[in-house]
């Protein structure tokens, strides 16, 4: 097809241009209120993932929690979150994304209260698992609501904002946790890190009820319970041994479980294909992976999750235990990273990606590698005498690189996905990133603790942690090289979205529509 010709307008594109006024009319400000609400919920989740790490010493002192309990306080959330994301996304498609969002944010708020008022480590672990499960209902609806509410030509701006929120959330968690712990509000020590969610969650619940418009899949779907069971079982068989492996001495059953999870996922693929051909209502739309942008983007999300899982945990351990810094000093050190992520995310989608395409994402990966190499050199050069000011440069370079990746990546992954599958796609995106993060957390046992002796004298702890930190950053840099190479599979140029009333179409969405509307792939007959 020549450049002067326009491809036929797809069904999804016609729907986009002829959608309800409440989601397409530029004068309608309700959708921007809705965006602020769902972005706040996403920020709550991102902060809650990282805020606990910084408060671990306080939790241990106050509750007497064992190392195993501390692991579960952090890992229990991640496991419940990862296991429930795909199901949460599909439930939103079926029963309404607004409804599931409100249930999720309400449950998340209640679970946060239970965490804050926990009387023992066991109650805290159980409440964190509940919190992760509620986040799995809430978070997939965020991208789904954005996808269903905003027309294609506005999503670049929206995903730029989303990328900035991701960057702020990733580093604001440790800083906010440090401040709340250091202030010891009302003598509650670590508890305010959870209780702060209560006013935010209640406000989100009330405002979400008023401003978010309901949306769901246009075709009636049914929840695939067998698919839910297989996804949950496979993820648990893979992630549980990774998280507990080092503590338990990497037992044989853990290796068997991880290997057997591959068989479970294979059974899931076979069953989902059968389910799609039988009634067109699978838990996972496998045909999404035939959309090149979605398949490549999810691969990048998985490996990028590994990077985040390794880096943020070892960074916290390095500063607080290795260097002996206070929680507040460690939290403040992350400010240059946070600022750089937000600034880079803000300009990447609006200014850089339309002109340079995927080269912007690849430049982000190279910048992150450069920042890591600088950090490795500085950690070795200054040792235990390194200061936050000396860390500022590598953190800013790394943050700028991350900002160039996170904002346009989300748009690239979802750009070819029809609206009726946005919940399933959003759940898959979040799930693969959480799987990557969990894999990264599991690898910390190998790349960080694997180089530290179990019987270290106090005077050797600092140097050992510095060496382990450097070793971990080499691993992170290696994973980023893989990400750089996988990005070659992303679309080379930004896709042209359909403007309301215009004649241009989004070729990625056209490809997605063509694939997802084939009867033999979806089980639909018309």
Secondary structure, 3 states (H helix, E strand, C coil): CCCCCCCCCCHHHHHHHCCCHHHHCCCCCHHHHHHHHHHHHHHHHHHHHHHHHHHHHHHHHHHCCCHHHHHHHHHHHHHHHHHHHHHHHHHHHHHCHHHHHHHHHHHHHHHHHHHHCCCCHHHHHHHHHHHHHHHHHHHHHHHHHHHHHCCHHHHHHHHHHHHHHHHHHHHHHHHHHHHHHHHCHHHCCCCHHHHHHHHHHHHHHHHHHHHCCCCCCCCCCCCCHHHHHHHHHHHHHHHHHHHHHHHHCCCHHHHHHHHHHHHHHHHHHHHHHHHHHHHCCCCCCHHHHHCHHHHHHHHHHHHHHHHHHHHHHHHHHHHHHHCCCCHHHHHHHCHHHHHHHHHHHHHHHHHHHHHHCCHHHHHHHHHHHHHHHHHHHHHHHHHHHCCHHHHHHHHHHHHHHHHHHHHHHHHHHHCCCCHHHHHHHHHHHHHHHHHHHHHHHHHHHHHCHHHCCCCCCHHHHHHHHHHHHHHHHHHHHHHHHHHHHHHHHCCCCCCCCCCCCCCCCCHHHHHHHHHHCCHHHHCCCC
